[in-house]
Amino acid sequence: MFMIGVIAACLAAIAYGMSTVLRALGARRVAMTARAEGVEAKHTNAAGGPSLRSTTSTFLDPAFILGTMMVVVGFAGGALAARFLPLFLSQTIVSANLVVTALLGTIMLNIALHTRDWIAIWLVVLSLCLLGMSAEHHTGGGESAVFHWELFVATLGLCAIALFCVYRLGKHAAIVGGATAGLLFGVIAIAVRILDGVDPFDPVALIIDPAAWTIAVAGAVGFFVQTVALQIGAVNGVTAVLVVGETAGPSLVGVLFLNDNAKPGLGWLAIVGFVGAVVGAVLVAWYGSGDPDHFGEAPPQKGGWRRGREDASTPQRSEFDTDDIDAPPPGSTS
């Protein structure tokens, strides 16, 4: 069962990565069509973010629909992994979709990745691997019936916060939207883990279990909020905070409430992995979310560790240029 869970989690990572890029492609095509038709104003709300009409049009794009189908595949793989593995092992493997997203984004969205981006991305992935290495290779258990209701109520509150933020923060909602979507996807993993009526199969017990309602609500709102975030921000930045939310959240809940444990003597490794994942995600989000280009026309991003875009009128600098460090003005002597 352990290997089945690992394979299912790997499948989920690939499917989720493909889904994110395809849905981002759909959002880009809708934005380009709106601009070409001169109806950009109708696709923006008062806060400067995407309107409901814009999001609805994105849902109908063929690339987005294909991406949605990949979400279903990813959900199936992630659900299977959550049943057979500790949550902070299954979610760690699923988090590798960040790398899949980055690789496919360079091909399908023409996103140029600098060395700094790869360092930050791999910091996230390797840190999450440390979390996985520290996990026991068995699931815990022992949650109370009240926990099912508590999870459902907490999910409703998180959904309300997520929806409020993505439509009130406007252009600044990408990172908040990605983080809350990640937490909601993490809630799904928790709910799948504790779901009644699965083994042995009992449809009545399954339907009346609040955990089943949690899966439906968190899945719908998380999918919607992530879509809005992809309309606003850069795909790598949104995905980075999303994978930390969907990994760290369930990991913490699994340890505190579901008797998931770190291997003896490796608690420190789990802490290092968690801190590294958060720092790496912040770096990816910082460099990937500034001035996103949804039309593929903006100058390339600056290299090195400087955030922003190159001036289109100046030649591009190499990745490790240090001309921003105490450089003398033109015409001066050293």
Order of alpha helices (4+ residues) and beta strands (2+ residues): alpha-alpha-alpha-alpha-alpha-alpha-alpha-alpha-alpha-alpha-alpha-alpha
